[in-house]
Amino acid sequence: MSQSITVIPTRSEHTITFKVDKALLPHGKSLAFSEEGAAKLHPMAQALLAISGVNSGWMMADEIMITKEIDVRWATVKPKVMETIRKVQSAH
């Protein structure tokens, strides 16, 4: 079964929110990740931070906000982010 991912633009051209159809964290909890230490707290954070061009992220309930490197285009990063979200979600 393919998971639904909704892409929501933000005010920053370097940040996009990906809304998923299954909670990643309990309601009211969030996880910011920009380095490996924090990313290791959740398999999704670890997988997303490993993508070339991803600078940082923030997960809450059913949303993942990703900020890319300034010199990288979304056309390069977005498909990899969506594929990673689907892969990690289906494994858990």
N, C-alpha and C positions, 0 to 999 in steps of 0.2 A: 504493500500500500504506500503510495507516495504522499508525503506530508505536504501540507499547504504552507507556503511561506509568502507572506505579504511584505513587499518592500515599501518602506515609508521614508520619504525624504525628510531631512532635517534642515534647520537654518544654515548649517555649515555644508559647503559643497564637499567636504572631506569626510562627512559622517552620514551613515545611513542606518536606519533601524530595520531589522528583520523580525517580523512578528511570526511566530510559529504556532501551530495548533495544539501544542502540548506543553504544559508547564515544565520549565527547566529547573526552577527553584521554587521553594515554598513561597506562598503569597507574603509579601512584606520583606522578603530577603532580596539582597542584590549582591553582585560580585563585580568589582572593577578589576580589570586585568590589563597590565601593560608590561609586565615582566614575568618570567617563567615561574617564579615563586608563587605568585597569586594564581597564575593560570593552572598550576598543578592541583588546585583545590577542586576543579571541575573538569571532566574530560572534554566538554564542549569548549571551554576557555583554552585549554591546552591545544586542541586541534586548530582552533581559529588563529591563535597567536603564531602558530607554526607556518601559516600561509605567508608567502613572500608578499610584501606590500601592506600587510595589516600592521598598524602601529599600536592600537589599543582597542579595548572593548569594554562593554558594561552589560552584564546580564541581569535581568529581573524577570520573575514569573515566566511570561511567554514572549519576552522580547530580548533581542540582542542588538545593542547599538555598537557598530563597528566604525572606527576611525582609521582611514588609510593614510599611508605616507603621502605627503604633499605632491611629490613628483611622480606618483603612480596614478594611472587612469582607472576609474571604476570599471571600465570595460574589461580590464585585465583581472581585477580583484573580485568583483561581484559574483561571477559564475563559480569561482573557486570557493567563495564563502558559502554560497547556496548549496553547492555539492557537499561541502564539509558538514553543514548543518544537517542535511538529509542523512548522510552516512552515520554521523554520531547519534542522531535521534533513533535511527533504525537499529542501532547496536544496543540501545539502552531501553 
